[in-house]
Amino acid sequence: MREVAVVGVGLTKFGERWDTSFRNLFVEAGAKAVEDAGMSGDQIDEMFVGNMSGGRFVLQEHIGALIADHAGLTKNHIPATRVEAACASGGLAFRQAYTTVASGMQDIVIAGGVEKMTDVGGSETTDALAGAADREWEGLAGATFPGLYAMIATDYMNRYGLTREQLAMVSVKNHRNGVHNPIAQYRKEITVEDVMRSTLVADPLRLLDCSPVTDGAAAVILCPMEMARKFTDTPVKVLASSQASDTISLHDRRDFSTLDASVAAGRRAFKQASLTPKDIDLVEVHDCFTIAELCAIEDLGFCVKGEAGKLTEDGQTAIGGSIPVNTSGGLKSCGHPVGATGIKQVCEIVSQLRGEAVGRQVDAEIGMTHNVGGTGATVVCNILGV
Amino acid sequence: MSVPRYWRKQQNRYNLKGNYCETCGRYFFPPRVLCPDCRRDGKIVDYEFSGNGTVRTFSIIRTASDDYDLQTPYAIAIIELEEGTCMTAQVICEPDEISIGMPVKRVFRKIFSEGDSGVIVYGTKFVPA
């Protein structure tokens, strides 16, 4: 296995992007990544695109070829593959690119993610996202995707005494971080009272506990570490990339409040990097709902089960705390274009490690990402360092 | 979804017919064709569940997709059946009536209909026991 580096990152503005299309979003992010790496598109050997549901959101499949075409990469006929694991599609694209470079199969690989979610109405979006869980035995029973995470929250609050206010503090903290992220969908601070007053979506989760519907794209360029300095003075090394699976249905899990795939992917990543949670300076976790951030912090080993609410309340997950979580604003404030999120997380860690995260900069040498598909049926973790 | 997709699961949805593995004794609802523990060493046998269970966790759905919109607010729960397996289903009760540990029993109900002239899908919901 070769050592692999990230040498370029590119992001679009996240939000309701009525002005641009699915394909153009990706091209914008990809072109920025190529420019950031100071290379030519002709040097790219292969591409992986994370996308959850082009078929539902823009009625488009065959996304690998579509993106390669509009990015000007079909003139060299490079292999272009769409990968999908619901909300972990981006993370999966990164890991595919990582293994492709690490194995020696290819040298320069672009990994991206894209989702265009606002071209359909809210009800159809809800229905499409329900496909991230078991359509037949969860969705058909009437369980919405927020409803499944709400059932995790009900179980968690009952067992560990988490308060409704502590849950709200996750959202408040992520919005505070998002203010300083130029690509964030909501650059606006909110209060605990705002969260508590927002509409109930699925008890106990309210609107401001939920990540929004977002258009956006993100891309990164990977190459062997030994080539990295040809493209950048600040290569970021991939110390680990791991993936784990679990049952598609929440009802089949051993423990509703623990994502065993997060535990497994986290352990694998720490083992590959020969690190422990104490070595991590900041982490981007998958806060599709506030409860998900708390589960992630615990499942990755940053605190024991049941303590993440207290950790958040004490400010330890804020910038300046012992383990800053979601400096990008997370899925909540930065936005959650599902296929792009896993790549956006890597972009945020790279910005932080390069010292380019203006306004939200953390003193960091090692950062981690945690990207979840569905209610925890797929988890991808990456550890990056300088 | 297409009619065959509902039709082929009618027995499972209407009568809570699942199965269990004779090799390890584990029950499955929804049914599985392969025991995830025993895999090819398992022996899958049909089984109709009693339909008695308890609420393990729940939520009240306030925002749903179009097919379920007229039913909101409704309670959704993970029910642990007395045979030890868990399933997701609606519980027919007032939103403030449901609680963790509440005993429930199965009932045959309409789940939703596909618009004014589409298929009516029936299945199993639960009521307080």
Interface residues (C-beta under 8 A of the other chain):
Chain A: S123 E124 T126 D127 A130 D134 E136 W137 E138 L140 A141 G142 A143 T144 P146 G147 A150 M151 I152 A153 T154 D155 N158 T199 L200 V201 A202 D203 P204 L205 S249 L250 H251 D252 F256
Chain B: K9 P30 R56 T57 F58 S59 I60 I61 R62 T63 A64 S65 D66 D67 Y68 D69 Q71 Y74 I76 A77 I78 C86 M87 T88 A89 Q90 P95 I100 I111 F112 V121 G123
